[in-house]
Amino acid sequence: MECTPKWIAWEITRRCNLHCVHCRSSSEAAVADHPDFSLDEAKRILDDIHSYASPVVVLSGGEPLLRSDVFDIAAYGTGLGLRMCLATNGSLVTEATCRRIKETGIKMVSLSLDGATAGVHDDFRNQPGAFDGVMRAIRLFNEHRIDFLVNSSFTKRNRQEIPEIYRLVKGLGATAWYMFMIVPTGRGEDIMDELIAAEDYEEILNWHYDMEKEESDLLVRPTCAPQYYRIVLQRSKTEGERFKRRSLKFSTGGSKGCLAGQLICLIDVDGNVLPCSYFPLAAGNLRTQSFQEIWEHSPLMLDMRDFTAYKENCGRCEYINVCGGCRARAYAVTGDYLAGEPFCTHRPVH
């Protein structure tokens, strides 16, 4: 499969002011062992990426606003012609932050909101006042006319909040809402018993299908849930082709299945290139290899794109071309990233 990256999440720091239950940066000790890279290194990496492709680059973390040079990094990427974005928990956003976002050409900011009330969100984020911080950031973004989207991560502790968060986000002025079904990595490995069961997972994705048929103003997408597009095909057989085409078009931008290593990847703070933000294995390192070399020739990246190598229920599935299962979740649960999706209830016909 020939492809170039469309979105790169870039962990520019592992430092954070919150201690969220699902975070891949699992401890203060891990942060100390993985210090921030220099601004010169950041520019070198952006030059390397730009020499090969023109993806969206999302400055992430940790909390990227803890880096004093985050806007210098953004400005340099903008100067190269890259579409620079920012992913923040919102608690550190100020008037000055908004001015710098505008000045440095950041096109989109994503905020994390995991509950429709302070009680639920603050519990998930392990920080009193976190919800109020998100609401303050949203008010400032609206005042400064900064485009933003909302990411929500779900486990058993907040899954009942899904309809309430959806209704809340609709009234906040967001351009999109992404539902993340968390993959256990980093601190998330400690909450395996909180993962949403496969049957409930299916129920949530069917709720999303019904909601999306009526939604016209807000882009809403399940994330880390490639089996949603199997549900789209199953249900659209009796409900007409128009919605199926619209939903699949927006799902992957033309790709198929799990996007990890196909259209997206993560660069961590150490320069490792990983298939996605939840995948703990590195395909290569930018301190010794070019981005193009890693993207085009890494055995791990090539494995992710080879659907014929997928095993068990995914390898036999008639919907593999639109789904393929979550490779990070397969690895987290079984230790084999080519194994069948462990949170899928569908039984292939073959």
C-alpha positions, 0 to 999 in steps of 0.5 A: 500500500502506497501512502503518505502521512496525513496527520502526525501527533508530536509529543513535544513534552511528557510534562503535564499538570494533570494526572489523568487515569488513561495517560500514556505518560504514566509517571513522574519518573518516566517524565524525568527519563524523557526530557524535552528536546531543544528548539533546534532539534524541533526545527530539524524534525520539522524540516525532515518531515516537510522534505517528504510530506505535508501532514497536519502536525499536532503539537501534543504532550503531556501538556504542550503549553508547559514548553516555553517555546511551543509557539516558536515550534508552531511558528517554524512549522507554519513558516514551512507551510505545514498545518500546525495544530495544538492539543491541550487539556485547556487548564493553562489557556490564557488571553496571552495564549490565544494571541500567540495561537493566532500569531503563530498560525495554529489552525486548530486546537483540541481540548479534552472533555471527559464529563458533562459536569465538573464532578465526572471530568475532574475525577477522570483527570484527577484534578479539581478545577480541570472542568472549569479550566476547559470551560474557560479555555472554550470561552476564550477561544470563542472570544478570539475566534479560534477554531477548536474541537473536543476530544472525549475519552471513555471508560466504564467510569464515564460511559453514561456521560456520552449523550450528555457530553454530546449535547454539551459540546453541541452548544459550545461552538466546537467544530468537531467532537471525537469519541475515544474508546481508550486503549490501555497504554501507559497509566491506562494499563492500570485500569484494565478492569475499567475498559468498556466491555465489547457488548457495551462497545457495540451499543455505543457505536450503534448509538453513534450511528443513530445520532450521526444520521440526524447530525448535520452541524457538528462533525462527530467521529468515534476514534480508535473504533474502526469497527464502527465502519463495519456497523455502518455497512451492516446497517446501511444495507437496509437503510440506504446508500447515501448515509453509508457513503457520507460516513465512510468518506469522513471516516478515514479520508479514503483509507481503510481500517485502523489508521495507525501507520497508514495515515497517522503516526506519533513522534514521541519526545525521544524521537521515536516514530510510533504507528499511533499515540496508543501503540508502544512499539517504535518503528524507528527513531528520527535521531538516526533515520529520516522520517521517510525511511521509517514511514516507507520501510519500517517492518512495523509500518509495513505490517500495519498496512498488510491486511493479509497478515491479520489473524483470527477474527480480523483476518477472516472478516468480510469487513476487513477492508473498512475496519481491520480492528484496532492494532494497538488494542490487539497488542495491549490485550494479546501481545500480538499487534496482528491478532484479532480485535479483542473488543469486537463482537462480530463473528466473520462468516468465513 
